[in-house]
């Protein structure tokens, strides 16, 4: 049988059908013991197998799909198999550390599930401060109008041409006469909006009007903010997530009793370039009256990509 007969669709107009040709292109279905008893060297490379039954045998497991290797020496499991990456065997998906090493130069993982104030650069006015209190990191403003505190991660960057996600688990018991800016690449809370590429959440009030979160983004040319129905005032922490889909959208969601999409912003979405170093993860809180205000952060998280040539890649050894 030729390679064309094996690898291409059958054409009933030009090719004579035969059991051998049909068998080359169809699944062999049987128990693990039966399939292990076959002489693989007599079968066609790439032939699919589906295991049934309830007993594993010789490395094969029931209810799996396998393909015959090109050298006809072994069966290779198809994708979609649950595995733990705890051994280097194909059926376990390879070692987890190798996955990490293979993505060493392109993966951003800012994991502050247990945040601490000492991990950030702090900028403030008046008696404002950030402190580790109880189960959270608390941003506390002073008690003079305009007092603010702002935290930023040091160094680093983020490739805005790739998808990324940012989340905060926290809350504030205030929703009037405050300014809040939290997210990726966000400007300082005490300055006017600029055109730095960014995405995040904001809330601002100077008139005593209760506010909700707005989703803000800038592509470096323009910026704007979309209102949402998500109330900023809460009595306990809530998980809020932003997913950045370059040049498409910033999706804002929350998780309470289930995943809920709050809004999808589609204008001025960054799609190229990077976040300037020292502003990747950024959160600021300001009081707009002579009253002290608090924002409690229980967790912060960012997943994304580094730009090319930021860090050298790793050659993963077998």
N, C-alpha and C positions, 0 to 999 in steps of 0.2 A: 504494500500500500504506500502511495507516495505521500510526501509531506503536505502537498496540497489537499489530498483526500482527508488527511488527519486534521489539518488546522482550519480549513475553510468550510463554509456552509455547503451542504449538498445541493446540487442543482440537478433536479430530476430530468432536465432536458438534455444534459450533456454527460451526466455520470450515472452509471449503473449502480443501483442500490444493492447492497449485500449485507449479510449479518455482520461481517467484519467492520464495514464502514459505519453501520448503525451503532455497534458496540463501542467504537472509537469515540463516539460523540454523545453517549448517554451515560447516566449514572449507573454504577454498580452498587446495588443495595443489599446489605447483609449484616449479619452479626459481626462483632469485632473479631471473633474467633475465625469465622469463615473468611473474612477479608484478609486476615493475617496468613491464611493458608494458601493464598493465591501466589503464583509465581509472577512477581511484578515485572521481571525481565521480558516476559512475553506480551506485556500490555503496552498500550500506546502512551507516550509521555503526555502529561496534562489530563489524563482521564480522571473524571470525578468519581468519588466514592461517598456513599452516605451510610453511616453506621446505625443499626437499630439494635433492639434488645435492651438488656439491663446489666450486662456484665462487661467490664473492660477486659482487654486482652492485648498483651504485647505492646503497650504504649498507646493503643487506640481506645477511645472512650465512646460510649453510646451517644446517639443523637448529635453527631458531629459530621462535618463535611471535610473531606480530604481530597487532595489532588496528587497525582503521581508526578514525582520530580522529573526533570528533563533527562536525567541519567538513568531513570527507571529503577532507582535503588531504594527509594523510601516514599512514604506518604507524608505530605505536608498539610497541616491543618489550615483550613480557610480562616479568614478574619471573623470577628464577631464572637470569639470564644472567651468566656470569662476566665481571666488569669490574674495572678498576683504579682507578676514580674519579680518573683523571689528566687528564680533560678535562671540560668542562661539557656534553658531548653526552649525550643520553638513553641511548645504547647503552653508555656508560661509567659510567652511574649518577650523573653529576654530579661536581663537584670534591670531593675529600675534605675540604678545608678548610671547605667549606660544611656538611658533616655535623658537624664539630667545632663550628662556630659555632652551628648550630641547636640543639645540645645544651649550649651554653656554661653555662647556668644550672642544669642538673640532673644533671651528670655528675661523679662523684668518681673520680679516677684517682690513686692513690698508687702510684707505680711506682719501687720501690727495688731494681731488679735489680742495682744496684751500690751497696749501702748504705755509708754513711759515718757515723761517730759524731757528727760535728758537725751532722747534720741532726735530732738528737733532743735533747729535754730529758732529762738524766740525773739520777736520784736514787739515792743509794747509802749504804751503811753500812760502816764500817771501811775497809779498803784496796781494796774492790771498785771496779771500773772497767769502762768500755767503750772498746775501742781498735780501730783499723783495723790488722789484722794479716794479711799475706799476701793470700789471696784472700777474706777474710771480715772481718766485724765481730764481735769476740769479747767476750762478756759474761763477765767474770772476777770471781768472788766473792773476798772476803778469806778468811783461814784461821781465822776465829773463828766459832763457832756463831752463826747469826743474821745473818751478813754477807750483804748482798744488793746487787744492782744492777738498776735498772729504767729502761727507756727508753720515752719516749712522744713521739709526733708533736705538734708545737705547733699549737694552734688548731684550726680546722675542725670539721666535724661530719659525720654520716651519717644519712640518712633510713631508719629501720628499718621503715617501712611498705612499702619497695621491696626487691626482691631485691638481694643483694650477695654478694661472694665475697672471701675472704681466703686468702692462701697464704704459706707460709714454706718456704724451702729451706735446711736447716741440720741441726744435730745436737748431741748431747752424749754424751760417753763415760761418763756417770754415770747410774745409775738407782736409787741408794739415798741416803737422807738428803739429799734435795734438795726444793726447791719451785720449780716452773716455772709461770708464767701468761703466755700469749701469745695475742693475738687482737684483737678489736674491743671497745673499751670496758672492757677488763679492769682490775680494781682492782689496787692495788699489791701486790707479791708478799709484803710483810711485814705485811699486814693481813688480817682475817677477811673472809669472803665477805659481800657486801652485796646489795642489791636493784637496783643500777644495771643498766639494760638493757644487755645485752652478749651476745657469744658468742665462744667460743675454745677453747683446749686448756689442760689443766692436768695436773700430776703432782706428787704430794706424798708424802713418806715421812720418818718420824722414827725408825722402828724397825729400819731396815736391811733392809727387804723390797723386793726388786726390783719396780719399778713400770712400768706402761704408761701411755700417754696416756689421759685422760678428756676427753670433750666436755662443756663447760659452757655453760649459757645461762640468761638471766633475762629475763622479760617485764615486770619492774618490780613484780610482785606476789609471785612466787615464783621460786626458782632451784633447779637441781639439776644433777648431773653424771652422765653415762652412761659406764660403763667401756668400754674397747675392748681389742682384742688387739694394738694397735700398740705395739711395744716402743719405749721412749724411748731406751734405750741403743743407739747406733750407732757405727760406726767411720768413717763418711763421711756426707756430706750426703744428705738425702732430701727430696723434695718432698711437702709435706702441704697439702691444700686443704680449706677449709670453705666450703660454699655455704649461705647463709641464705635460706630460703624463708619469708617472713613468715607467722606463725601456723600454719605447717605443719611445718617441719623445719629442722634443721641437718644437712647431709650432709657426712660426713668421708670424704675419699678420699686415696689416694696414687698416685703414678705411678712404677713401677719398670720392669718389662718391659712394662707396659700399665696402663691405668687400672683401679684396684681400689677399690671402695667398701668402706670399713672399717666404718662404722656410720651409722645414720640416727637422729638424736635427734628426738623428737616432743613433748617436754614443756617447758613454760615457754619457748616460742619467742617472742621479741619480734615485735610486729606493728604497732607505732605509735611515734610520738615519734622522738627523735633521740639519738645518742650525745653525751654532754657534751663540749664543746670541750676539747682538750688530752689526750684519752684515746682518740682514734679508733683509732690503731694503737699497741699497747701490748705490751711484752714485759719480763718480770722473771724473775730467776734468783736463788735463795737456797741457801746451804749450811746444813744442819741438823746439822753436826758440825764439828769443828775441822780441816777439810780444805778446801783451795781447790778450787773446781769451775768448769767452763767450759761455756759454750753458744756454739756457732759459728753465726752467721747469714750465709749467703751471699747471700740475696735475700729481700725482702718485697714483697708485692703486694696491692693492694686495688682492687676495682672496685665502684661502687655509685652511689647517687643522692643529690643534695643536696635538702634540704627546699624546699618552695615559698617564694618570696620571700626566699631567702637571698642570691641574686645576681640582678640584673636580667637578663632574656633579651636576646638579640641578634636584631634583624631582619635576616635574611639577604638581601642584595641579589642580584638576578639577574645 
